[in-house]
Amino acid sequence: MKKLLLYFLLIAFSQLTNAATIQNISVSRISDETINIHVGTMDGSCYVYSSFQYNISGNIITLEICYERLLCQAVTYSQDDFQIPLNNTSTDNFSLSVKTYFSTSFGCNFGLLIDSQTVSFSTPVNTTIVLLSNVDFNDLNNNIIIFPNPSNGVLQIRNESNQIREVKVYDSLNRLVKVYTNNYEIIDLTELIDGIYLVELNTEKGKFIKKIVLKK
């Protein structure tokens, strides 16, 4: 019984220490009534964005983001965007609370908070406003761009300064479907069926995983 209890305590401790910590937050304008919130996170194990929900109460915006763990162990980074409408608000000064969680087989576990950051901004948003920034995190993520997304099957990888060692592509069931060990600039996925895929870049600084929608 004691061994079983110790096992579950170790699992819980591992989940808390390898958490999707928030590394950067920025806000940009989409339209007069909608903003885009960009959130960058980092974790000690592989994961990918799953879902989100938001609530606006007065001048307080609460953004709750859920991530899904993958079956691998490596430092992983994620950059995700969330469009929030502000057309029914009557204030210009906002407090933004960003919270992260992990999903389980029963859905997102909103009862176990992983990380939380609260920042402030004012409207109108005329340019991209950086509200939280981790320099080391940005060095990796800002120098790697995978586009277009959605894609017709041909992806381009723009990499300015990170040495890419390998590129792997997984389907929605986490099955490895493609591996590239050279010629990383163009990734051809035209032979794959339409759907959601994970593109994993192994670099000298860690793993970069991006969810890609294939739609031919």
PyMOL commands that set and color helices and strands:
alter all, ss='L'
color gray80, all
select helices_A, chain A and resi 2-17+135-141
alter helices_A, ss='H'
color red, helices_A
select strands_A, chain A and resi 21-31+34-43+47-57+60-69+76-85+93-104+107-108+115-122+129-132+144-147+154-159+164-170+176-180+186-188+195-203+206-214
alter strands_A, ss='S'
color yellow, strands_A
deselect
rebuild
show_as cartoon
